[in-house]
Amino acid sequence: MIDTDWSTLAIDVGDNDLASRLPDLVQTAGLTPLAKTAQAHTWTERNPDEFPAPDGCFSMESLADDLVTANQLAPEELAAFVSTIRTAALRNQFSISLTMFAVIAATP
C-alpha cells in the first residue's frame, strides 16, 4: 500500500519529520506490517513554457485548484500563486517535495 502524506508538501520558490498513519491503518485492518519505508520525492527543474508539470509530478494549476478546494488558498490568490511558481521556475528557483509512505503487509 502507498500513501502520500500531503502535509509534507513543500514548495520553495526562492522567496520534521512527520509520521505516516499508514502503518496504523494496516494494523487496524488486521494485517501484519512486514516492511515499511518512506521516500521524499523532490523536483527542482521545471520549464513551464514546455511542460505544464515537472516530470512525474502534478501541474501547479491543479495543485492551486486543490488548495482552493481545501480552503488553503483563497480563490482570488490562485492566479498569483501559479504566477509566482512559474516565475520562480523560469529563474531556476523552483523546488517542490512530497513524502510518500509504503507498507507491505500480510494477513496473520
Backbone hydrogen bonds, N-H to C=O, Kabsch-Sander energy under -0.5 kcal/mol:
donor,donor_aa,acceptor,acceptor_aa,energy
3,D,101,F,-2.7
5,D,3,D,-0.5
5,D,99,T,-2.4
6,W,4,T,-1.2
8,T,5,D,-2.3
9,L,6,W,-1.4
10,A,97,S,-2.4
12,D,95,S,-3.4
13,V,11,I,-0.5
25,L,21,R,-2.3
26,V,22,L,-2.3
27,Q,23,P,-2.1
28,T,24,D,-2.5
29,A,25,L,-1.7
30,G,27,Q,-1.8
31,L,26,V,-2.2
32,T,106,A,-3.5
34,L,104,I,-3.7
35,A,104,I,-1.6
37,T,102,A,-2.2
39,Q,100,M,-2.7
41,H,39,Q,-0.6
41,H,98,L,-3.3
43,W,96,I,-3.0
50,E,47,N,-1.7
51,F,47,N,-2.5
57,C,54,P,-2.4
60,M,52,P,-0.9
63,L,59,S,-2.0
64,A,60,M,-2.4
65,D,61,E,-2.3
66,D,62,S,-2.4
67,L,63,L,-2.4
68,V,64,A,-2.1
69,T,65,D,-2.4
70,A,66,D,-2.0
71,N,68,V,-1.7
72,Q,67,L,-3.2
73,L,67,L,-1.2
77,E,74,A,-2.3
78,L,74,A,-0.6
78,L,75,P,-1.1
81,F,77,E,-2.4
82,V,78,L,-2.3
83,S,79,A,-2.3
84,T,80,A,-2.5
85,I,81,F,-1.9
86,R,82,V,-2.4
87,T,83,S,-2.8
88,A,84,T,-2.3
89,A,85,I,-2.4
90,L,86,R,-2.2
91,R,87,T,-1.3
92,N,89,A,-1.4
93,Q,88,A,-3.3
95,S,12,D,-1.7
96,I,43,W,-2.4
97,S,10,A,-2.5
98,L,41,H,-2.1
99,T,5,D,-0.6
100,M,39,Q,-2.6
101,F,3,D,-3.1
102,A,37,T,-2.6
103,V,1,M,-2.3
104,I,35,A,-2.8
105,A,103,V,-0.5
106,A,32,T,-1.9
